[in-house]
Amino acid sequence: MSGALELLDRRLHTAAELKSVVHTMKTLAAVSIVPYENAVPSLAEYYNAVELGLVACLRNIVDTFGDVNDNPATERTNIIVFGSDQGMVGQFNEVLADLVLSAMKSIPGRKVVWPVGEPIAWRLAGAVIDLMPVHSVPDTVAGITPLTTPFLRRFNSNRKIKQLRR
């Protein structure tokens, strides 16, 4: 009988130690998430600044070339689709591809899609669209400019640029 009591005492002691470890891990997780929660407003401001910069850049291109082509059937629409090459993003690329293909139905004329990321390119490959070569998703902030510069140069040769929003 004393062996059973010792075994029970060890199990209670082990459970108490495990409870202490779990409590410590929860505390560390709660403390670790605070900087990320504080970063959310900054990221929203950064996103807004990037959007405003793109609008200004694209508006300049449209103002330069004007609306030369008024025939929507022959109009060419360039669409850049940024997918994700990261794992653990669920069905992000599938949902994004469905959204893009659905939105493109209402756009007349020729549609040229510039995919960024292999998975999104693979999802769009079956559609009846002009799919340009795949570009890699940048690994760092420094990789964004080399990625976007060819797009802007290519679009600079177009007559009209539109912004596709949901």
N, CA, C and O of each residue as an XYZ file, in Angstrom:
664
protein
N       0.797     -1.184      0.000
C       0.000      0.000      0.000
C       0.848      1.259      0.000
O       0.483      2.262     -0.613
N       1.999      1.204      0.701
C       2.840      2.388      0.749
C       3.432      2.687     -0.626
O       3.709      3.847     -0.931
N       3.632      1.672     -1.459
C       4.141      1.893     -2.819
C       3.145      2.671     -3.651
O       3.517      3.528     -4.453
N       1.873      2.362     -3.453
C       0.825      3.079     -4.191
C       0.753      4.531     -3.734
O       0.525      5.423     -4.551
N       0.944      4.782     -2.432
C       0.920      6.149     -1.925
C       2.110      6.955     -2.450
O       1.980      8.131     -2.791
N       3.281      6.293     -2.508
C       4.470      6.973     -3.047
C       4.276      7.313     -4.529
O       4.627      8.404     -4.977
N       3.719      6.372     -5.271
C       3.456      6.602     -6.704
C       2.471      7.763     -6.884
O       2.660      8.622     -7.745
N       1.430      7.773     -6.069
C       0.447      8.837     -6.138
C       1.067     10.184     -5.756
O       0.767     11.205     -6.375
N       1.923     10.185     -4.747
C       2.604     11.405     -4.308
C       3.517     11.938     -5.423
O       3.556     13.145     -5.659
N       4.250     11.050     -6.110
C       5.132     11.467     -7.227
C       4.306     12.069     -8.368
O       4.693     13.077     -8.958
N       3.183     11.451     -8.666
C       2.329     11.951     -9.745
C       1.767     13.328     -9.401
O       1.700     14.205    -10.262
N       1.367     13.518     -8.151
C       0.881     14.833     -7.727
C       1.982     15.877     -7.818
O       1.744     17.004     -8.253
N       3.194     15.498     -7.404
C       4.328     16.412     -7.482
C       4.641     16.770     -8.949
O       4.889     17.934     -9.265
N       4.629     15.765     -9.836
C       4.880     15.990    -11.266
C       3.799     16.890    -11.868
O       4.108     17.775    -12.667
N       2.550     16.677    -11.498
C       1.448     17.509    -12.000
C       1.615     18.955    -11.540
O       1.363     19.885    -12.307
N       2.038     19.147    -10.289
C       2.255     20.498     -9.771
C       3.389     21.184    -10.530
O       3.286     22.369    -10.847
N       4.465     20.459    -10.826
C       5.577     21.032    -11.596
C       5.119     21.384    -13.015
O       5.472     22.439    -13.543
N       4.337     20.503    -13.621
C       3.832     20.745    -14.978
C       2.926     21.981    -14.986
O       2.994     22.790    -15.912
N       2.079     22.132    -13.959
C       1.216     23.307    -13.859
C       2.057     24.577    -13.780
O       1.712     25.591    -14.386
N       3.158     24.523    -13.035
C       4.042     25.676    -12.903
C       4.690     26.020    -14.247
O       4.800     27.194    -14.600
N       5.115     25.008    -14.990
C       5.734     25.226    -16.301
C       4.721     25.835    -17.268
O       5.042     26.779    -17.989
N       3.507     25.304    -17.285
C       2.459     25.816    -18.173
C       2.140     27.265    -17.834
O       1.974     28.089    -18.734
N       2.054     27.582    -16.557
C       1.797     28.955    -16.125
C       2.901     29.894    -16.624
O       2.622     30.984    -17.124
N       4.153     29.459    -16.483
C       5.291     30.264    -16.946
C       5.232     30.466    -18.459
O       5.482     31.569    -18.946
N       4.902     29.409    -19.203
C       4.820     29.520    -20.665
C       3.705     30.477    -21.087
O       3.884     31.256    -22.023
N       2.566     30.428    -20.413
C       1.466     31.344    -20.726
C       1.871     32.789    -20.464
O       1.552     33.686    -21.245
N       2.573     33.003    -19.360
C       3.026     34.350    -19.020
C       3.998     34.869    -20.069
O       3.887     36.012    -20.511
N       4.955     34.026    -20.469
C       5.917     34.426    -21.500
C       5.219     34.736    -22.823
O       5.582     35.692    -23.508
N       4.227     33.937    -23.182
C       3.497     34.175    -24.431
C       2.748     35.502    -24.368
O       2.732     36.257    -25.340
N       2.128     35.786    -23.222
C       1.387     37.045    -23.080
C       2.317     38.242    -23.163
O       1.969     39.259    -23.763
N       3.500     38.131    -22.566
C       4.469     39.229    -22.596
C       5.053     39.381    -23.997
O       5.291     40.503    -24.444
N       5.286     38.279    -24.690
C       5.911     38.318    -26.015
C       5.006     38.920    -27.072
O       5.497     39.467    -28.059
N       3.703     38.834    -26.891
C       2.792     39.316    -27.932
C       2.593     40.832    -27.884
O       2.152     41.420    -28.871
N       2.904     41.469    -26.771
C       2.687     42.912    -26.614
C       3.385     43.736    -27.693
O       2.748     44.625    -28.259
N       4.669     43.489    -28.011
C       5.292     44.303    -29.077
C       4.577     44.157    -30.426
O       4.494     45.119    -31.189
N       4.064     42.968    -30.720
C       3.362     42.776    -31.986
C       2.030     43.516    -31.985
O       1.639     44.095    -32.999
N       1.339     43.500    -30.861
C       0.091     44.256    -30.773
C       0.349     45.750    -30.912
O      -0.446     46.467    -31.519
N       1.456     46.218    -30.353
C       1.804     47.633    -30.470
C       2.205     48.011    -31.896
O       2.083     49.172    -32.285
N       2.682     47.038    -32.676
C       3.128     47.308    -34.044
C       1.967     47.426    -35.031
O       2.146     47.973    -36.119
N       0.794     46.929    -34.679
C      -0.343     46.928    -35.611
C      -0.699     48.332    -36.100
O      -0.857     48.510    -37.308
N      -0.836     49.345    -35.226
C      -1.142     50.686    -35.751
C      -0.054     51.224    -36.689
O      -0.357     51.898    -37.674
N       1.198     50.928    -36.382
C       2.287     51.379    -37.255
C       2.201     50.714    -38.618
O       2.433     51.360    -39.640
N       1.873     49.436    -38.640
C       1.731     48.731    -39.915
C       0.568     49.303    -40.724
O       0.657     49.400    -41.948
N      -0.506     49.677    -40.064
C      -1.643     50.277    -40.770
C      -1.236     51.607    -41.403
O      -1.615     51.900    -42.537
N      -0.469     52.404    -40.676
C       0.010     53.677    -41.236
C       0.969     53.432    -42.400
O       0.917     54.137    -43.408
N       1.841     52.436    -42.265
C       2.780     52.097    -43.344
C       2.008     51.661    -44.587
O       2.321     52.095    -45.695
N       1.009     50.810    -44.410
C       0.192     50.332    -45.522
C      -0.475     51.518    -46.226
O      -0.498     51.580    -47.455
N      -1.009     52.443    -45.456
C      -1.646     53.626    -46.024
C      -0.643     54.450    -46.827
O      -0.964     54.928    -47.915
N       0.567     54.619    -46.298
C       1.598     55.392    -47.006
C       1.983     54.711    -48.322
O       2.161     55.382    -49.339
N       2.111     53.389    -48.303
C       2.456     52.651    -49.529
C       1.334     52.792    -50.556
O       1.601     53.016    -51.737
N       0.085     52.663    -50.117
C      -1.047     52.819    -51.032
C      -1.076     54.200    -51.667
O      -1.279     54.336    -52.874
N      -0.869     55.228    -50.842
C      -0.862     56.595    -51.370
C       0.268     56.795    -52.377
O       0.088     57.468    -53.392
N       1.429     56.212    -52.096
C       2.556     56.305    -53.024
C       2.249     55.629    -54.353
O       2.583     56.161    -55.412
N       1.617     54.462    -54.306
C       1.250     53.770    -55.547
C       0.222     54.573    -56.340
O       0.324     54.683    -57.561
N      -0.758     55.127    -55.650
C      -1.771     55.931    -56.338
C      -1.110     57.122    -57.021
O      -1.415     57.424    -58.175
N      -0.211     57.797    -56.318
C       0.476     58.953    -56.904
C       1.308     58.532    -58.117
O       1.310     59.213    -59.143
N       2.010     57.409    -57.992
C       2.851     56.919    -59.090
C       1.995     56.553    -60.303
O       2.300     56.948    -61.428
N       0.932     55.803    -60.067
C       0.084     55.367    -61.180
C      -0.696     56.535    -61.773
O      -0.924     56.566    -62.982
N      -1.107     57.488    -60.954
C      -1.807     58.672    -61.468
C      -0.894     59.454    -62.405
O      -1.340     59.969    -63.430
N       0.377     59.541    -62.053
C       1.352     60.238    -62.891
C       1.462     59.554    -64.252
O       1.550     60.228    -65.278
N       1.457     58.237    -64.268
C       1.557     57.497    -65.529
C       0.307     57.738    -66.375
O       0.415     57.961    -67.581
N      -0.885     57.696    -65.756
C      -2.123     57.924    -66.494
C      -2.157     59.342    -67.029
O      -2.534     59.558    -68.181
N      -1.766     60.323    -66.204
C      -1.759     61.713    -66.665
C      -0.813     61.909    -67.838
O      -1.084     62.713    -68.731
N       0.291     61.183    -67.841
C       1.270     61.312    -68.915
C       0.733     60.790    -70.238
O       0.927     61.414    -71.281
N       0.060     59.648    -70.197
C      -0.379     59.018    -71.437
C      -1.827     59.326    -71.785
O      -2.212     59.251    -72.952
N      -2.632     59.671    -70.790
C      -4.026     59.996    -71.050
C      -4.824     58.791    -71.491
O      -4.296     57.680    -71.552
N      -6.090     58.999    -71.800
C      -6.972     57.929    -72.261
C      -6.962     57.899    -73.781
O      -7.900     58.379    -74.418
N      -5.927     57.350    -74.357
C      -5.791     57.322    -75.812
C      -6.708     56.275    -76.421
O      -7.316     56.509    -77.466
N      -6.810     55.116    -75.767
C      -7.594     54.019    -76.313
C      -8.971     53.996    -75.658
O      -9.091     53.626    -74.490
N     -10.012     54.387    -76.392
C     -11.358     54.411    -75.841
C     -12.161     53.169    -76.193
O     -13.342     53.094    -75.854
N     -11.559     52.197    -76.860
C     -12.256     50.982    -77.239
C     -11.972     49.900    -76.192
O     -10.880     49.332    -76.179
N     -12.961     49.603    -75.296
C     -12.704     48.634    -74.234
C     -12.403     47.235    -74.738
O     -11.744     46.468    -74.035
N     -12.858     46.876    -75.918
C     -12.619     45.530    -76.436
C     -11.143     45.305    -76.762
O     -10.661     44.174    -76.699
N     -10.427     46.368    -77.108
C      -9.009     46.219    -77.441
C      -8.100     46.689    -76.307
O      -6.876     46.651    -76.428
N      -8.696     47.125    -75.224
C      -7.924     47.614    -74.085
C      -7.188     46.464    -73.390
O      -7.689     45.343    -73.308
N      -6.008     46.769    -72.903
C      -5.208     45.769    -72.184
C      -5.148     46.180    -70.721
O      -4.808     47.320    -70.403
N      -5.480     45.249    -69.832
C      -5.439     45.503    -68.398
C      -4.364     44.628    -67.769
O      -4.405     43.401    -67.864
N      -3.402     45.280    -67.127
C      -2.355     44.552    -66.406
C      -2.795     44.360    -64.966
O      -3.261     45.299    -64.320
N      -2.645     43.150    -64.469
C      -3.047     42.831    -63.102
C      -1.872     42.145    -62.416
O      -1.390     41.109    -62.873
N      -1.421     42.732    -61.322
C      -0.355     42.130    -60.528
C      -1.019     41.405    -59.365
O      -1.813     41.994    -58.633
N      -0.693     40.128    -59.196
C      -1.275     39.340    -58.113
C      -0.147     38.864    -57.205
O       0.706     38.076    -57.613
N      -0.158     39.350    -55.976
C       0.848     38.959    -54.991
C       0.307     37.808    -54.163
O      -0.591     37.989    -53.341
N       0.859     36.624    -54.384
C       0.486     35.465    -53.589
C       1.469     35.294    -52.442
O       2.212     36.217    -52.106
N       1.469     34.125    -51.853
C       2.375     33.845    -50.741
C       3.149     32.570    -51.031
O       2.576     31.562    -51.445
N       4.451     32.624    -50.809
C       5.280     31.429    -50.925
C       5.508     30.786    -49.562
O       6.159     29.746    -49.463
N       4.974     31.402    -48.520
C       5.160     30.896    -47.161
C       4.210     29.731    -46.906
O       3.125     29.661    -47.482
N       4.630     28.831    -46.047
C       3.747     27.763    -45.616
C       2.840     28.269    -44.515
O       2.982     29.403    -44.057
N       1.925     27.446    -44.098
C       1.044     27.746    -42.976
C       0.163     28.977    -43.220
O      -0.147     29.700    -42.274
N      -0.241     29.226    -44.460
C      -1.132     30.351    -44.734
C      -2.533     29.858    -45.108
O      -3.356     30.617    -45.619
N      -2.781     28.601    -44.848
C      -4.103     28.055    -45.140
C      -4.394     28.088    -46.623
O      -3.539     27.750    -47.441
N      -5.591     28.493    -46.965
C      -6.019     28.514    -48.366
C      -5.882     29.901    -48.970
O      -6.656     30.270    -49.852
N      -4.912     30.672    -48.508
C      -4.743     32.053    -48.967
C      -4.651     32.136    -50.484
O      -5.387     32.908    -51.098
N      -3.760     31.358    -51.106
C      -3.558     31.446    -52.553
C      -4.793     30.988    -53.326
O      -5.113     31.561    -54.368
N      -5.491     29.966    -52.832
C      -6.690     29.489    -53.513
C      -7.790     30.552    -53.482
O      -8.428     30.828    -54.498
N      -8.003     31.146    -52.302
C      -9.038     32.166    -52.155
C      -8.691     33.398    -52.994
O      -9.560     33.978    -53.645
N      -7.423     33.788    -52.974
C      -6.987     34.950    -53.753
C      -7.170     34.704    -55.246
O      -7.643     35.590    -55.957
N      -6.811     33.534    -55.729
C      -6.965     33.219    -57.152
C      -8.440     33.266    -57.553
O      -8.781     33.806    -58.605
N      -9.309     32.706    -56.724
C     -10.741     32.751    -57.016
C     -11.251     34.189    -57.058
O     -12.042     34.545    -57.932
N     -10.807     35.003    -56.128
C     -11.210     36.417    -56.082
C     -10.748     37.153    -57.335
O     -11.521     37.898    -57.939
N      -9.498     36.949    -57.727
C      -8.951     37.628    -58.905
C      -9.703     37.195    -60.163
O     -10.097     38.037    -60.970
N      -9.902     35.894    -60.335
C     -10.593     35.406    -61.531
C     -12.030     35.916    -61.578
O     -12.542     36.231    -62.652
N     -12.680     35.997    -60.425
C     -14.047     36.522    -60.370
C     -14.076     38.004    -60.726
O     -14.943     38.440    -61.483
N     -13.145     38.777    -60.192
C     -13.102     40.216    -60.464
C     -12.771     40.502    -61.924
O     -13.244     41.492    -62.482
N     -11.964     39.644    -62.549
C     -11.555     39.875    -63.940
C     -12.703     39.665    -64.921
O     -12.640     40.161    -66.046
N     -13.739     38.952    -64.528
C     -14.867     38.713    -65.438
C     -15.530     40.007    -65.880
O     -16.045     40.097    -66.995
N     -15.519     41.001    -65.015
C     -16.193     42.260    -65.349
C     -15.293     43.229    -66.111
O     -15.734     44.315    -66.486
N     -14.046     42.849    -66.342
C     -13.111     43.730    -67.050
C     -13.098     43.351    -68.531
O     -12.794     42.207    -68.866
N     -13.424     44.297    -69.426
C     -13.413     43.978    -70.855
C     -11.987     43.968    -71.409
O     -11.059     44.485    -70.788
N     -11.839     43.380    -72.566
C     -10.560     43.408    -73.264
C      -9.574     42.358    -72.771
O      -9.924     41.424    -72.049
N      -8.346     42.549    -73.185
C      -7.263     41.610    -72.883
C      -6.779     41.817    -71.450
O      -6.555     42.946    -71.013
N      -6.622     40.710    -70.732
C      -6.155     40.761    -69.358
C      -4.792     40.075    -69.268
O      -4.639     38.924    -69.676
N      -3.819     40.783    -68.737
C      -2.471     40.240    -68.577
C      -2.183     40.168    -67.082
O      -2.201     41.182    -66.385
N      -1.917     38.960    -66.601
C      -1.697     38.759    -65.174
C      -0.222     38.520    -64.912
O       0.415     37.684    -65.553
N       0.307     39.271    -63.955
C       1.702     39.178    -63.536
C       1.714     38.540    -62.152
O       1.503     39.242    -61.163
N       1.955     37.234    -62.047
C       1.920     36.591    -60.733
C       3.229     36.772    -59.961
O       4.319     36.710    -60.531
N       3.095     36.993    -58.670
C       4.243     37.062    -57.777
C       4.069     35.919    -56.789
O       3.242     35.977    -55.879
N       4.870     34.878    -56.992
C       4.784     33.684    -56.157
C       4.322     32.483    -56.965
O       3.347     32.560    -57.714
N       5.030     31.376    -56.805
C       4.704     30.139    -57.536
C       3.300     29.616    -57.260
O       2.585     29.285    -58.206
N       2.874     29.526    -55.985
C       1.550     28.944    -55.739
C       0.412     29.707    -56.400
O      -0.521     29.088    -56.912
N       0.467     31.037    -56.403
C      -0.617     31.807    -57.023
C      -0.561     31.649    -58.542
O      -1.602     31.598    -59.197
N       0.628     31.572    -59.098
C       0.758     31.365    -60.547
C       0.165     30.012    -60.942
O      -0.513     29.892    -61.962
N       0.426     29.019    -60.135
C      -0.096     27.681    -60.412
C      -1.619     27.702    -60.362
O      -2.270     27.051    -61.179
N      -2.196     28.438    -59.418
C      -3.655     28.516    -59.288
C      -4.293     29.254    -60.457
O      -5.420     28.945    -60.843
N      -3.585     30.226    -61.023
C      -4.141     31.023    -62.122
C      -3.860     30.416    -63.494
O      -4.438     30.849    -64.491
N      -2.983     29.424    -63.555
C      -2.522     28.882    -64.837
C      -3.643     28.282    -65.675
O      -3.543     28.299    -66.902
N      -4.681     27.765    -65.087
C      -5.745     27.125    -65.846
C      -6.738     28.092    -66.454
O      -7.554     27.691    -67.284
N      -6.690     29.347    -66.066
C      -7.664     30.329    -66.557
C      -7.316     30.799    -67.961
O      -6.179     30.666    -68.412
N      -8.306     31.345    -68.637
C      -8.108     31.858    -69.990
C      -7.659     33.317    -69.875
O      -8.449     34.244    -70.055
N      -6.379     33.493    -69.575
C      -5.778     34.816    -69.412
C      -4.356     34.736    -69.933
O      -3.800     33.651    -70.104
N      -3.777     35.899    -70.182
C      -2.354     35.939    -70.528
C      -1.576     35.964    -69.222
O      -1.597     36.958    -68.497
N      -0.889     34.868    -68.927
C      -0.131     34.764    -67.682
C       1.338     35.005    -67.987
O       1.963     34.255    -68.736
N       1.874     36.051    -67.402
C       3.276     36.404    -67.605
C       4.161     35.514    -66.741
O       3.656     34.796    -65.878
N       5.484     35.549    -66.961
C       6.375     34.721    -66.142
C       6.246     35.048    -64.656
O       5.965     36.183    -64.271
N       6.455     34.038    -63.848
C       6.316     34.170    -62.397
C       7.492     34.949    -61.822
O       8.644     34.738    -62.200
N       7.178     35.844    -60.907
C       8.206     36.565    -60.165
C       8.238     36.009    -58.751
O       7.202     35.622    -58.210
N       9.406     35.967    -58.157
C       9.540     35.468    -56.794
C       9.073     36.508    -55.788
O       9.240     37.711    -55.992
N       8.492     36.029    -54.711
C       8.088     36.919    -53.625
C       9.365     37.392    -52.938
O      10.215     36.569    -52.600
N       9.521     38.703    -52.724
C      10.742     39.195    -52.074
C      10.856     38.673    -50.646
O       9.868     38.580    -49.917
N      12.092     38.333    -50.264
C      12.348     37.831    -48.912
C      12.560     38.955    -47.914
O      12.400     38.767    -46.708
N      12.919     40.120    -48.423
C      13.211     41.255    -47.542
C      12.580     42.516    -48.111
O      12.123     42.537    -49.254
N      12.561     43.556    -47.306
C      12.045     44.855    -47.770
C      12.919     45.374    -48.912
O      12.421     45.995    -49.851
N      14.216     45.115    -48.825
C      15.130     45.574    -49.876
C      14.829     44.911    -51.222
O      15.229     45.437    -52.261
N      14.143     43.784    -51.230
C      13.822     43.085    -52.473
C      12.582     43.608    -53.175
O      12.289     43.186    -54.293
N      11.847     44.516    -52.546
C      10.607     45.016    -53.140
C      10.879     45.914    -54.345
O      10.219     45.778    -55.375
N      11.834     46.825    -54.230
C      12.120     47.753    -55.334
C      12.589     47.024    -56.589
O      12.082     47.314    -57.673
N      13.547     46.079    -56.489
C      13.933     45.356    -57.705
C      12.781     44.562    -58.322
O      12.778     44.313    -59.528
N      11.804     44.164    -57.505
C      10.653     43.435    -58.033
C       9.694     44.369    -58.752
O       9.209     44.039    -59.834
N       9.413     45.522    -58.173
C       8.393     46.409    -58.734
C       8.882     47.267    -59.890
O       8.075     47.700    -60.712
N      10.176     47.524    -59.973
C      10.704     48.376    -61.041
C      10.384     47.837    -62.437
O       9.939     48.615    -63.281
N      10.586     46.549    -62.725
C      10.217     46.052    -64.064
C       8.724     46.202    -64.366
O       8.350     46.464    -65.509
N       7.868     46.036    -63.349
C       6.434     46.227    -63.562
C       6.153     47.654    -63.999
O       5.445     47.879    -64.981
N       6.702     48.610    -63.279
C       6.450     50.015    -63.599
C       6.990     50.379    -64.975
O       6.350     51.130    -65.712
N       8.165     49.855    -65.330
C       8.713     50.123    -66.669
C       7.806     49.543    -67.747
O       7.536     50.191    -68.758
N       7.346     48.335    -67.526
C       6.481     47.673    -68.507
C       5.149     48.418    -68.636
O       4.663     48.637    -69.745
N       4.566     48.805    -67.506
C       3.281     49.489    -67.530
C       3.409     50.891    -68.098
O       2.436     51.450    -68.603
N       4.581     51.451    -68.019
C       4.809     52.779    -68.560
C       4.532     52.807    -70.058
O       4.223     53.864    -70.609
N       4.640     51.664    -70.720
C       4.395     51.607    -72.156
C       2.901     51.494    -72.473
O       2.507     51.610    -73.633
N       2.072     51.268    -71.454
C       0.623     51.168    -71.677
C      -0.012     52.543    -71.728
O       0.548     53.524    -71.239
N      -1.187     52.595    -72.326
C      -1.904     53.855    -72.472
C      -2.745     54.195    -71.245
O      -2.975     55.369    -70.955
N      -3.195     53.194    -70.541
C      -4.153     53.443    -69.472
C      -3.892     52.463    -68.334
O      -3.620     51.286    -68.572
N      -3.973     52.942    -67.117
C      -3.782     52.089    -65.944
C      -4.979     52.269    -65.034
O      -5.406     53.394    -64.775
N      -5.518     51.170    -64.552
C      -6.652     51.216    -63.651
C      -6.270     50.513    -62.356
O      -5.344     49.702    -62.323
N      -6.984     50.830    -61.309
C      -6.782     50.161    -60.042
C      -7.962     49.244    -59.814
O      -9.112     49.681    -59.848
N      -7.679     47.967    -59.579
C      -8.728     46.977    -59.333
C      -8.876     46.829    -57.832
O      -7.925     46.467    -57.139
N     -10.058     47.107    -57.335
C     -10.327     46.975    -55.895
C     -11.547     46.119    -55.716
O     -12.410     46.021    -56.589
N     -11.594     45.506    -54.564
C     -12.741     44.684    -54.209
C     -13.859     45.527    -53.710
O     -14.918     45.005    -53.360
